[in-house]
Amino acid sequence: MTELRWYYPRSVHAITAGNPGARARLYRNSIAPQWVFTACIICMWAFRARAGALLMLGPSTTLRLGIALVTAALSVDLLPLRRRTLFARHNWPELVRSTLGYADPLVSRT
């Protein structure tokens, strides 16, 4: 919650002000703690000699794999249709900006 109320708005302000390295710092400070936390969990899990299957890291069932593949295929198949529908509208850039405007500071510029 602290990040949402304090760090993120401060980072967005630094990005919009044009501070060099502000966007890269936001990326690093957002992603690094997640990987550190993940590494800590994996180390604790290994230190306690628990089975990986308890984390569902083992092989999946054929049904689950089939559901995942069908879902991925449908998603990939429907994306061009959604894109054509969006680009058919004359005001599509404004629609995208208004819908995804909150994420603008996170979008890479290079």
Biopython code that builds the backbone (N, CA, C, O; Angstrom):
import numpy as np
from Bio.PDB.StructureBuilder import StructureBuilder

atoms = [
    (1, "MET", "N", (0.821, -1.191, 0.000)),
    (1, "MET", "CA", (0.000, 0.000, 0.000)),
    (1, "MET", "C", (0.865, 1.255, 0.000)),
    (1, "MET", "O", (0.501, 2.267, -0.599)),
    (2, "THR", "N", (1.991, 1.186, 0.663)),
    (2, "THR", "CA", (2.892, 2.333, 0.693)),
    (2, "THR", "C", (3.370, 2.670, -0.710)),
    (2, "THR", "O", (3.498, 3.840, -1.071)),
    (3, "GLU", "N", (3.630, 1.636, -1.492)),
    (3, "GLU", "CA", (4.100, 1.874, -2.855)),
    (3, "GLU", "C", (3.050, 2.611, -3.669)),
    (3, "GLU", "O", (3.375, 3.533, -4.418)),
    (4, "LEU", "N", (1.803, 2.212, -3.527)),
    (4, "LEU", "CA", (0.731, 2.828, -4.300)),
    (4, "LEU", "C", (0.510, 4.283, -3.903)),
    (4, "LEU", "O", (0.237, 5.121, -4.763)),
    (5, "ARG", "N", (0.621, 4.588, -2.642)),
    (5, "ARG", "CA", (0.345, 5.948, -2.174)),
    (5, "ARG", "C", (1.552, 6.865, -2.199)),
    (5, "ARG", "O", (1.403, 8.081, -2.318)),
    (6, "TRP", "N", (2.746, 6.300, -2.090)),
    (6, "TRP", "CA", (3.914, 7.153, -1.961)),
    (6, "TRP", "C", (4.892, 6.970, -3.114)),
    (6, "TRP", "O", (5.192, 7.930, -3.822)),
    (7, "TYR", "N", (5.391, 5.758, -3.314)),
    (7, "TYR", "CA", (6.473, 5.531, -4.266)),
    (7, "TYR", "C", (6.017, 5.716, -5.714)),
    (7, "TYR", "O", (6.671, 6.430, -6.474)),
    (8, "TYR", "N", (4.924, 5.096, -6.105)),
    (8, "TYR", "CA", (4.496, 5.171, -7.502)),
    (8, "TYR", "C", (4.168, 6.604, -7.927)),
    (8, "TYR", "O", (4.649, 7.039, -8.973)),
    (9, "PRO", "N", (3.370, 7.358, -7.162)),
    (9, "PRO", "CA", (3.128, 8.748, -7.584)),
    (9, "PRO", "C", (4.411, 9.573, -7.662)),
    (9, "PRO", "O", (4.560, 10.417, -8.546)),
    (10, "ARG", "N", (5.321, 9.330, -6.746)),
    (10, "ARG", "CA", (6.588, 10.053, -6.776)),
    (10, "ARG", "C", (7.386, 9.674, -8.024)),
    (10, "ARG", "O", (8.005, 10.538, -8.647)),
    (11, "SER", "N", (7.378, 8.408, -8.390)),
    (11, "SER", "CA", (8.076, 7.952, -9.591)),
    (11, "SER", "C", (7.435, 8.513, -10.845)),
    (11, "SER", "O", (8.138, 8.927, -11.766)),
    (12, "VAL", "N", (6.121, 8.533, -10.895)),
    (12, "VAL", "CA", (5.417, 9.102, -12.053)),
    (12, "VAL", "C", (5.764, 10.580, -12.197)),
    (12, "VAL", "O", (5.977, 11.065, -13.309)),
    (13, "HIS", "N", (5.820, 11.282, -11.096)),
    (13, "HIS", "CA", (6.184, 12.702, -11.137)),
    (13, "HIS", "C", (7.606, 12.869, -11.676)),
    (13, "HIS", "O", (7.862, 13.766, -12.478)),
    (14, "ALA", "N", (8.525, 12.014, -11.241)),
    (14, "ALA", "CA", (9.906, 12.087, -11.717)),
    (14, "ALA", "C", (9.983, 11.775, -13.211)),
    (14, "ALA", "O", (10.765, 12.399, -13.928)),
    (15, "ILE", "N", (9.191, 10.827, -13.685)),
    (15, "ILE", "CA", (9.187, 10.476, -15.106)),
    (15, "ILE", "C", (8.633, 11.628, -15.931)),
    (15, "ILE", "O", (9.220, 12.000, -16.947)),
    (16, "THR", "N", (7.516, 12.193, -15.506)),
    (16, "THR", "CA", (6.913, 13.299, -16.264)),
    (16, "THR", "C", (7.783, 14.551, -16.210)),
    (16, "THR", "O", (7.738, 15.374, -17.124)),
    (17, "ALA", "N", (8.569, 14.703, -15.152)),
    (17, "ALA", "CA", (9.481, 15.847, -15.057)),
    (17, "ALA", "C", (10.712, 15.651, -15.935)),
    (17, "ALA", "O", (11.484, 16.587, -16.146)),
    (18, "GLY", "N", (10.893, 14.448, -16.441)),
    (18, "GLY", "CA", (12.014, 14.181, -17.338)),
    (18, "GLY", "C", (13.316, 13.858, -16.634)),
    (18, "GLY", "O", (14.387, 14.011, -17.220)),
    (19, "ASN", "N", (13.246, 13.418, -15.397)),
    (19, "ASN", "CA", (14.468, 13.047, -14.669)),
    (19, "ASN", "C", (15.124, 11.854, -15.349)),
    (19, "ASN", "O", (14.463, 10.846, -15.601)),
    (20, "PRO", "N", (16.428, 11.956, -15.652)),
    (20, "PRO", "CA", (17.089, 10.841, -16.325)),
    (20, "PRO", "C", (17.139, 9.595, -15.427)),
    (20, "PRO", "O", (17.473, 9.677, -14.245)),
    (21, "GLY", "N", (16.807, 8.471, -16.003)),
    (21, "GLY", "CA", (16.848, 7.206, -15.281)),
    (21, "GLY", "C", (15.653, 6.923, -14.401)),
    (21, "GLY", "O", (15.628, 5.899, -13.719)),
    (22, "ALA", "N", (14.656, 7.801, -14.393)),
    (22, "ALA", "CA", (13.506, 7.607, -13.503)),
    (22, "ALA", "C", (12.684, 6.381, -13.908)),
    (22, "ALA", "O", (12.242, 5.618, -13.049)),
    (23, "ARG", "N", (12.481, 6.193, -15.205)),
    (23, "ARG", "CA", (11.684, 5.048, -15.662)),
    (23, "ARG", "C", (12.412, 3.736, -15.379)),
    (23, "ARG", "O", (11.806, 2.771, -14.914)),
    (24, "ALA", "N", (13.717, 3.707, -15.662)),
    (24, "ALA", "CA", (14.499, 2.495, -15.390)),
    (24, "ALA", "C", (14.521, 2.197, -13.888)),
    (24, "ALA", "O", (14.462, 1.034, -13.490)),
    (25, "ARG", "N", (14.605, 3.223, -13.065)),
    (25, "ARG", "CA", (14.584, 3.035, -11.614)),
    (25, "ARG", "C", (13.242, 2.457, -11.164)),
    (25, "ARG", "O", (13.195, 1.588, -10.294)),
    (26, "LEU", "N", (12.148, 2.946, -11.762)),
    (26, "LEU", "CA", (10.822, 2.412, -11.431)),
    (26, "LEU", "C", (10.732, 0.941, -11.824)),
    (26, "LEU", "O", (10.219, 0.124, -11.060)),
    (27, "TYR", "N", (11.234, 0.599, -13.022)),
    (27, "TYR", "CA", (11.233, -0.807, -13.448)),
    (27, "TYR", "C", (12.021, -1.661, -12.456)),
    (27, "TYR", "O", (11.535, -2.684, -11.973)),
    (28, "ARG", "N", (13.241, -1.223, -12.164)),
    (28, "ARG", "CA", (14.115, -2.001, -11.280)),
    (28, "ARG", "C", (13.516, -2.147, -9.891)),
    (28, "ARG", "O", (13.522, -3.240, -9.323)),
    (29, "ASN", "N", (13.005, -1.068, -9.346)),
    (29, "ASN", "CA", (12.480, -1.108, -7.987)),
    (29, "ASN", "C", (11.126, -1.814, -7.903)),
    (29, "ASN", "O", (10.667, -2.135, -6.807)),
    (30, "SER", "N", (10.494, -2.053, -9.029)),
    (30, "SER", "CA", (9.240, -2.810, -9.034)),
    (30, "SER", "C", (9.494, -4.306, -9.207)),
    (30, "SER", "O", (8.816, -5.135, -8.599)),
    (31, "ILE", "N", (10.469, -4.638, -10.035)),
    (31, "ILE", "CA", (10.704, -6.037, -10.372)),
    (31, "ILE", "C", (11.662, -6.724, -9.399)),
    (31, "ILE", "O", (11.445, -7.880, -9.034)),
    (32, "ALA", "N", (12.704, -6.037, -8.981)),
    (32, "ALA", "CA", (13.717, -6.652, -8.113)),
    (32, "ALA", "C", (13.128, -7.208, -6.812)),
    (32, "ALA", "O", (13.454, -8.340, -6.455)),
    (33, "PRO", "N", (12.277, -6.475, -6.084)),
    (33, "PRO", "CA", (11.733, -7.060, -4.850)),
    (33, "PRO", "C", (10.916, -8.325, -5.089)),
    (33, "PRO", "O", (10.907, -9.224, -4.248)),
    (34, "GLN", "N", (10.240, -8.401, -6.213)),
    (34, "GLN", "CA", (9.460, -9.598, -6.509)),
    (34, "GLN", "C", (10.379, -10.808, -6.682)),
    (34, "GLN", "O", (10.072, -11.892, -6.186)),
    (35, "TRP", "N", (11.507, -10.630, -7.385)),
    (35, "TRP", "CA", (12.439, -11.734, -7.577)),
    (35, "TRP", "C", (13.152, -12.085, -6.281)),
    (35, "TRP", "O", (13.415, -13.259, -6.020)),
    (36, "VAL", "N", (13.466, -11.092, -5.472)),
    (36, "VAL", "CA", (14.103, -11.371, -4.182)),
    (36, "VAL", "C", (13.148, -12.177, -3.301)),
    (36, "VAL", "O", (13.553, -13.155, -2.673)),
    (37, "PHE", "N", (11.893, -11.769, -3.258)),
    (37, "PHE", "CA", (10.892, -12.493, -2.475)),
    (37, "PHE", "C", (10.750, -13.925, -2.986)),
    (37, "PHE", "O", (10.689, -14.866, -2.195)),
    (38, "THR", "N", (10.697, -14.090, -4.306)),
    (38, "THR", "CA", (10.588, -15.424, -4.892)),
    (38, "THR", "C", (11.798, -16.276, -4.531)),
    (38, "THR", "O", (11.647, -17.445, -4.174)),
    (39, "ALA", "N", (12.994, -15.708, -4.619)),
    (39, "ALA", "CA", (14.209, -16.448, -4.275)),
    (39, "ALA", "C", (14.205, -16.848, -2.803)),
    (39, "ALA", "O", (14.628, -17.953, -2.461)),
    (40, "CYS", "N", (13.734, -15.968, -1.936)),
    (40, "CYS", "CA", (13.655, -16.301, -0.506)),
    (40, "CYS", "C", (12.702, -17.464, -0.262)),
    (40, "CYS", "O", (13.009, -18.370, 0.513)),
    (41, "ILE", "N", (11.559, -17.439, -0.915)),
    (41, "ILE", "CA", (10.593, -18.533, -0.753)),
    (41, "ILE", "C", (11.200, -19.847, -1.251)),
    (41, "ILE", "O", (11.070, -20.874, -0.584)),
    (42, "ILE", "N", (11.848, -19.829, -2.392)),
    (42, "ILE", "CA", (12.447, -21.051, -2.937)),
    (42, "ILE", "C", (13.547, -21.562, -2.010)),
    (42, "ILE", "O", (13.646, -22.766, -1.770)),
    (43, "CYS", "N", (14.375, -20.653, -1.487)),
    (43, "CYS", "CA", (15.437, -21.070, -0.553)),
    (43, "CYS", "C", (14.859, -21.662, 0.723)),
    (43, "CYS", "O", (15.342, -22.684, 1.209)),
    (44, "MET", "N", (13.833, -21.028, 1.266)),
    (44, "MET", "CA", (13.204, -21.572, 2.477)),
    (44, "MET", "C", (12.590, -22.930, 2.199)),
    (44, "MET", "O", (12.680, -23.838, 3.026)),
    (45, "TRP", "N", (11.966, -23.074, 1.041)),
    (45, "TRP", "CA", (11.336, -24.341, 0.668)),
    (45, "TRP", "C", (12.397, -25.434, 0.544)),
    (45, "TRP", "O", (12.203, -26.549, 1.030)),
    (46, "ALA", "N", (13.509, -25.116, -0.100)),
    (46, "ALA", "CA", (14.581, -26.097, -0.268)),
    (46, "ALA", "C", (15.250, -26.402, 1.060)),
    (46, "ALA", "O", (15.592, -27.555, 1.323)),
    (47, "PHE", "N", (15.444, -25.401, 1.898)),
    (47, "PHE", "CA", (16.088, -25.594, 3.203)),
    (47, "PHE", "C", (15.265, -26.541, 4.074)),
    (47, "PHE", "O", (15.824, -27.322, 4.843)),
    (48, "ARG", "N", (13.972, -26.474, 3.959)),
    (48, "ARG", "CA", (13.104, -27.355, 4.751)),
    (48, "ARG", "C", (12.861, -28.700, 4.069)),
    (48, "ARG", "O", (12.126, -29.541, 4.587)),
    (49, "ALA", "N", (13.479, -28.897, 2.914)),
    (49, "ALA", "CA", (13.422, -30.153, 2.151)),
    (49, "ALA", "C", (11.988, -30.566, 1.835)),
    (49, "ALA", "O", (11.618, -31.731, 1.981)),
    (50, "ARG", "N", (11.205, -29.615, 1.409)),
    (50, "ARG", "CA", (9.829, -29.928, 1.021)),
    (50, "ARG", "C", (9.779, -30.302, -0.455)),
    (50, "ARG", "O", (10.636, -29.889, -1.237)),
    (51, "ALA", "N", (8.792, -31.071, -0.826)),
    (51, "ALA", "CA", (8.659, -31.546, -2.202)),
    (51, "ALA", "C", (8.165, -30.418, -3.113)),
    (51, "ALA", "O", (7.311, -29.620, -2.729)),
    (52, "GLY", "N", (8.714, -30.373, -4.310)),
    (52, "GLY", "CA", (8.293, -29.375, -5.291)),
    (52, "GLY", "C", (6.865, -29.574, -5.747)),
    (52, "GLY", "O", (6.215, -28.622, -6.179)),
    (53, "ALA", "N", (6.368, -30.795, -5.657)),
    (53, "ALA", "CA", (4.999, -31.080, -6.077)),
    (53, "ALA", "C", (3.979, -30.340, -5.216)),
    (53, "ALA", "O", (2.868, -30.069, -5.671)),
    (54, "LEU", "N", (4.345, -30.010, -3.974)),
    (54, "LEU", "CA", (3.435, -29.263, -3.109)),
    (54, "LEU", "C", (3.208, -27.840, -3.619)),
    (54, "LEU", "O", (2.189, -27.220, -3.316)),
    (55, "LEU", "N", (4.161, -27.330, -4.391)),
    (55, "LEU", "CA", (4.010, -26.015, -5.017)),
    (55, "LEU", "C", (3.407, -26.126, -6.415)),
    (55, "LEU", "O", (3.307, -25.143, -7.149)),
    (56, "MET", "N", (3.016, -27.332, -6.758)),
    (56, "MET", "CA", (2.464, -27.636, -8.081)),
    (56, "MET", "C", (3.471, -27.311, -9.185)),
    (56, "MET", "O", (3.106, -26.794, -10.241)),
    (57, "LEU", "N", (4.728, -27.620, -8.927)),
    (57, "LEU", "CA", (5.773, -27.408, -9.918)),
    (57, "LEU", "C", (6.031, -28.656, -10.753)),
    (57, "LEU", "O", (6.859, -28.642, -11.664)),
    (58, "GLY", "N", (5.335, -29.712, -10.446)),
    (58, "GLY", "CA", (5.518, -30.963, -11.166)),
    (58, "GLY", "C", (4.765, -30.960, -12.483)),
    (58, "GLY", "O", (4.199, -29.943, -12.884)),
    (59, "PRO", "N", (4.762, -32.092, -13.147)),
    (59, "PRO", "CA", (4.062, -32.194, -14.439)),
    (59, "PRO", "C", (2.551, -32.038, -14.252)),
    (59, "PRO", "O", (1.989, -32.397, -13.217)),
    (60, "SER", "N", (1.926, -31.501, -15.272)),
    (60, "SER", "CA", (0.488, -31.262, -15.232)),
    (60, "SER", "C", (-0.267, -32.451, -15.821)),
    (60, "SER", "O", (0.324, -33.349, -16.421)),
    (61, "THR", "N", (-1.570, -32.435, -15.638)),
    (61, "THR", "CA", (-2.398, -33.477, -16.246)),
    (61, "THR", "C", (-2.675, -33.113, -17.700)),
    (61, "THR", "O", (-2.527, -31.959, -18.102)),
    (62, "THR", "N", (-3.066, -34.082, -18.459)),
    (62, "THR", "CA", (-3.368, -33.859, -19.870)),
    (62, "THR", "C", (-4.544, -32.902, -20.027)),
    (62, "THR", "O", (-4.546, -32.072, -20.936)),
    (63, "LEU", "N", (-5.538, -33.006, -19.157)),
    (63, "LEU", "CA", (-6.699, -32.122, -19.227)),
    (63, "LEU", "C", (-6.293, -30.666, -19.017)),
    (63, "LEU", "O", (-6.717, -29.790, -19.771)),
    (64, "ARG", "N", (-5.482, -30.404, -18.004)),
    (64, "ARG", "CA", (-5.045, -29.027, -17.744)),
    (64, "ARG", "C", (-4.214, -28.480, -18.900)),
    (64, "ARG", "O", (-4.362, -27.319, -19.282)),
    (65, "LEU", "N", (-3.346, -29.313, -19.451)),
    (65, "LEU", "CA", (-2.542, -28.878, -20.584)),
    (65, "LEU", "C", (-3.445, -28.566, -21.769)),
    (65, "LEU", "O", (-3.237, -27.565, -22.454)),
    (66, "GLY", "N", (-4.437, -29.401, -22.019)),
    (66, "GLY", "CA", (-5.370, -29.166, -23.117)),
    (66, "GLY", "C", (-6.146, -27.870, -22.937)),
    (66, "GLY", "O", (-6.309, -27.103, -23.886)),
    (67, "ILE", "N", (-6.623, -27.624, -21.727)),
    (67, "ILE", "CA", (-7.362, -26.380, -21.451)),
    (67, "ILE", "C", (-6.456, -25.171, -21.678)),
    (67, "ILE", "O", (-6.889, -24.175, -22.259)),
    (68, "ALA", "N", (-5.219, -25.248, -21.233)),
    (68, "ALA", "CA", (-4.286, -24.141, -21.413)),
    (68, "ALA", "C", (-3.993, -23.894, -22.888)),
    (68, "ALA", "O", (-3.951, -22.745, -23.329)),
    (69, "LEU", "N", (-3.792, -24.958, -23.649)),
    (69, "LEU", "CA", (-3.507, -24.803, -25.078)),
    (69, "LEU", "C", (-4.703, -24.245, -25.843)),
    (69, "LEU", "O", (-4.535, -23.402, -26.724)),
    (70, "VAL", "N", (-5.900, -24.704, -25.517)),
    (70, "VAL", "CA", (-7.099, -24.188, -26.182)),
    (70, "VAL", "C", (-7.303, -22.711, -25.840)),
    (70, "VAL", "O", (-7.635, -21.911, -26.715)),
    (71, "THR", "N", (-7.109, -22.355, -24.587)),
    (71, "THR", "CA", (-7.252, -20.958, -24.177)),
    (71, "THR", "C", (-6.229, -20.080, -24.885)),
    (71, "THR", "O", (-6.571, -18.993, -25.353)),
    (72, "ALA", "N", (-4.980, -20.532, -24.972)),
    (72, "ALA", "CA", (-3.945, -19.761, -25.662)),
    (72, "ALA", "C", (-4.265, -19.636, -27.149)),
    (72, "ALA", "O", (-4.100, -18.562, -27.728)),
    (73, "ALA", "N", (-4.722, -20.725, -27.774)),
    (73, "ALA", "CA", (-5.056, -20.682, -29.198)),
    (73, "ALA", "C", (-6.217, -19.731, -29.461)),
    (73, "ALA", "O", (-6.185, -18.972, -30.430)),
    (74, "LEU", "N", (-7.236, -19.763, -28.615)),
    (74, "LEU", "CA", (-8.361, -18.842, -28.795)),
    (74, "LEU", "C", (-7.930, -17.387, -28.613)),
    (74, "LEU", "O", (-8.379, -16.502, -29.342)),
    (75, "SER", "N", (-7.075, -17.154, -27.655)),
    (75, "SER", "CA", (-6.592, -15.793, -27.429)),
    (75, "SER", "C", (-5.816, -15.290, -28.630)),
    (75, "SER", "O", (-6.034, -14.168, -29.087)),
    (76, "VAL", "N", (-4.915, -16.106, -29.142)),
    (76, "VAL", "CA", (-4.116, -15.709, -30.299)),
    (76, "VAL", "C", (-5.007, -15.555, -31.526)),
    (76, "VAL", "O", (-4.767, -14.678, -32.355)),
    (77, "ASP", "N", (-6.024, -16.389, -31.652)),
    (77, "ASP", "CA", (-6.925, -16.325, -32.802)),
    (77, "ASP", "C", (-7.814, -15.085, -32.750)),
    (77, "ASP", "O", (-8.131, -14.511, -33.792)),
    (78, "LEU", "N", (-8.219, -14.665, -31.556)),
    (78, "LEU", "CA", (-9.141, -13.536, -31.442)),
    (78, "LEU", "C", (-8.449, -12.175, -31.440)),
    (78, "LEU", "O", (-9.106, -11.160, -31.674)),
    (79, "LEU", "N", (-7.150, -12.125, -31.184)),
    (79, "LEU", "CA", (-6.448, -10.844, -31.152)),
    (79, "LEU", "C", (-6.520, -10.068, -32.471)),
    (79, "LEU", "O", (-6.788, -8.867, -32.435)),
    (80, "PRO", "N", (-6.295, -10.696, -33.637)),
    (80, "PRO", "CA", (-6.417, -9.931, -34.883)),
    (80, "PRO", "C", (-7.835, -9.397, -35.109)),
    (80, "PRO", "O", (-8.008, -8.304, -35.647)),
    (81, "LEU", "N", (-8.837, -10.160, -34.704)),
    (81, "LEU", "CA", (-10.215, -9.692, -34.840)),
    (81, "LEU", "C", (-10.455, -8.452, -33.986)),
    (81, "LEU", "O", (-11.055, -7.481, -34.446)),
    (82, "ARG", "N", (-9.984, -8.490, -32.746)),
    (82, "ARG", "CA", (-10.123, -7.324, -31.864)),
    (82, "ARG", "C", (-9.355, -6.122, -32.418)),
    (82, "ARG", "O", (-9.811, -4.982, -32.331)),
    (83, "ARG", "N", (-8.193, -6.399, -32.984)),
    (83, "ARG", "CA", (-7.384, -5.317, -33.547)),
    (83, "ARG", "C", (-8.091, -4.672, -34.732)),
    (83, "ARG", "O", (-8.144, -3.446, -34.827)),
    (84, "ARG", "N", (-8.634, -5.479, -35.633)),
    (84, "ARG", "CA", (-9.369, -4.931, -36.780)),
    (84, "ARG", "C", (-10.573, -4.119, -36.327)),
    (84, "ARG", "O", (-10.860, -3.059, -36.883)),
    (85, "THR", "N", (-11.280, -4.622, -35.309)),
    (85, "THR", "CA", (-12.441, -3.909, -34.786)),
    (85, "THR", "C", (-12.033, -2.558, -34.210)),
    (85, "THR", "O", (-12.706, -1.552, -34.431)),
    (86, "LEU", "N", (-10.941, -2.541, -33.479)),
    (86, "LEU", "CA", (-10.471, -1.289, -32.886)),
    (86, "LEU", "C", (-9.997, -0.316, -33.956)),
    (86, "LEU", "O", (-10.354, 0.862, -33.919)),
    (87, "PHE", "N", (-9.199, -0.787, -34.906)),
    (87, "PHE", "CA", (-8.648, 0.101, -35.930)),
    (87, "PHE", "C", (-9.706, 0.584, -36.915)),
    (87, "PHE", "O", (-9.466, 1.546, -37.645)),
    (88, "ALA", "N", (-10.867, -0.059, -36.954)),
    (88, "ALA", "CA", (-11.944, 0.395, -37.839)),
    (88, "ALA", "C", (-12.580, 1.688, -37.332)),
    (88, "ALA", "O", (-13.219, 2.412, -38.095)),
    (89, "ARG", "N", (-12.405, 1.971, -36.055)),
    (89, "ARG", "CA", (-12.974, 3.196, -35.482)),
    (89, "ARG", "C", (-12.051, 4.364, -35.801)),
    (89, "ARG", "O", (-10.828, 4.240, -35.741)),
    (90, "HIS", "N", (-12.647, 5.487, -36.137)),
    (90, "HIS", "CA", (-11.843, 6.643, -36.529)),
    (90, "HIS", "C", (-11.094, 7.272, -35.353)),
    (90, "HIS", "O", (-10.069, 7.921, -35.560)),
    (91, "ASN", "N", (-11.573, 7.096, -34.151)),
    (91, "ASN", "CA", (-10.948, 7.717, -32.981)),
    (91, "ASN", "C", (-10.198, 6.704, -32.117)),
    (91, "ASN", "O", (-10.135, 6.868, -30.898)),
    (92, "TRP", "N", (-9.631, 5.665, -32.719)),
    (92, "TRP", "CA", (-9.002, 4.613, -31.934)),
    (92, "TRP", "C", (-7.820, 5.092, -31.104)),
    (92, "TRP", "O", (-7.647, 4.586, -29.995)),
    (93, "PRO", "N", (-6.986, 6.039, -31.564)),
    (93, "PRO", "CA", (-5.887, 6.457, -30.675)),
    (93, "PRO", "C", (-6.394, 7.082, -29.368)),
    (93, "PRO", "O", (-5.824, 6.842, -28.304)),
    (94, "GLU", "N", (-7.457, 7.876, -29.448)),
    (94, "GLU", "CA", (-8.012, 8.480, -28.236)),
    (94, "GLU", "C", (-8.614, 7.425, -27.313)),
    (94, "GLU", "O", (-8.507, 7.529, -26.092)),
    (95, "LEU", "N", (-9.243, 6.412, -27.898)),
    (95, "LEU", "CA", (-9.816, 5.337, -27.091)),
    (95, "LEU", "C", (-8.727, 4.592, -26.321)),
    (95, "LEU", "O", (-8.881, 4.291, -25.137)),
    (96, "VAL", "N", (-7.637, 4.302, -27.004)),
    (96, "VAL", "CA", (-6.541, 3.579, -26.354)),
    (96, "VAL", "C", (-5.925, 4.441, -25.265)),
    (96, "VAL", "O", (-5.652, 3.955, -24.168)),
    (97, "ARG", "N", (-5.702, 5.727, -25.562)),
    (97, "ARG", "CA", (-5.107, 6.619, -24.561)),
    (97, "ARG", "C", (-6.003, 6.765, -23.335)),
    (97, "ARG", "O", (-5.513, 6.770, -22.206)),
    (98, "SER", "N", (-7.315, 6.883, -23.552)),
    (98, "SER", "CA", (-8.209, 7.050, -22.404)),
    (98, "SER", "C", (-8.326, 5.775, -21.588)),
    (98, "SER", "O", (-8.472, 5.830, -20.367)),
    (99, "THR", "N", (-8.264, 4.629, -22.250)),
    (99, "THR", "CA", (-8.383, 3.362, -21.544)),
    (99, "THR", "C", (-7.102, 3.002, -20.800)),
    (99, "THR", "O", (-7.154, 2.519, -19.669)),
    (100, "LEU", "N", (-5.965, 3.233, -21.424)),
    (100, "LEU", "CA", (-4.692, 2.814, -20.843)),
    (100, "LEU", "C", (-3.835, 3.990, -20.376)),
    (100, "LEU", "O", (-2.631, 3.833, -20.172)),
    (101, "GLY", "N", (-4.428, 5.138, -20.209)),
    (101, "GLY", "CA", (-3.677, 6.320, -19.818)),
    (101, "GLY", "C", (-2.973, 6.186, -18.491)),
    (101, "GLY", "O", (-1.899, 6.760, -18.306)),
    (102, "TYR", "N", (-3.546, 5.443, -17.558)),
    (102, "TYR", "CA", (-2.935, 5.268, -16.245)),
    (102, "TYR", "C", (-1.607, 4.530, -16.339)),
    (102, "TYR", "O", (-0.758, 4.678, -15.460)),
    (103, "ALA", "N", (-1.414, 3.738, -17.388)),
    (103, "ALA", "CA", (-0.191, 2.943, -17.525)),
    (103, "ALA", "C", (0.874, 3.658, -18.338)),
    (103, "ALA", "O", (1.950, 3.101, -18.558)),
    (104, "ASP", "N", (0.609, 4.866, -18.785)),
    (104, "ASP", "CA", (1.546, 5.592, -19.640)),
    (104, "ASP", "C", (2.939, 5.727, -19.029)),
    (104, "ASP", "O", (3.918, 5.577, -19.760)),
    (105, "PRO", "N", (3.087, 6.003, -17.730)),
    (105, "PRO", "CA", (4.450, 6.117, -17.182)),
    (105, "PRO", "C", (5.240, 4.815, -17.254)),
    (105, "PRO", "O", (6.470, 4.842, -17.222)),
    (106, "LEU", "N", (4.562, 3.689, -17.350)),
    (106, "LEU", "CA", (5.253, 2.404, -17.393)),
    (106, "LEU", "C", (5.671, 1.991, -18.793)),
    (106, "LEU", "O", (6.457, 1.057, -18.951)),
    (107, "VAL", "N", (5.159, 2.670, -19.810)),
    (107, "VAL", "CA", (5.441, 2.299, -21.183)),
    (107, "VAL", "C", (6.843, 2.774, -21.559)),
    (107, "VAL", "O", (7.206, 3.927, -21.328)),
    (108, "SER", "N", (7.618, 1.869, -22.140)),
    (108, "SER", "CA", (8.976, 2.201, -22.547)),
    (108, "SER", "C", (8.955, 3.205, -23.690)),
    (108, "SER", "O", (8.049, 3.180, -24.523)),
    (109, "ARG", "N", (9.925, 4.067, -23.733)),
    (109, "ARG", "CA", (10.022, 5.087, -24.783)),
    (109, "ARG", "C", (11.132, 4.771, -25.786)),
    (109, "ARG", "O", (11.254, 5.441, -26.812)),
    (110, "THR", "N", (11.927, 3.767, -25.495)),
    (110, "THR", "CA", (13.012, 3.427, -26.410)),
    (110, "THR", "C", (12.902, 1.975, -26.821)),
    (110, "THR", "O", (13.727, 1.488, -27.594)),
]
sb = StructureBuilder()
sb.init_structure("model")
sb.init_model(0)
sb.init_chain("A")
sb.init_seg("    ")
for serial, (resi, resn, name, xyz) in enumerate(atoms, 1):
    if name == "N":
        sb.init_residue(resn, " ", resi, " ")
    sb.init_atom(name, np.array(xyz, "f"), 0.0, 1.0, " ", f" {name:<3s}", serial, name[0])
structure = sb.get_structure()
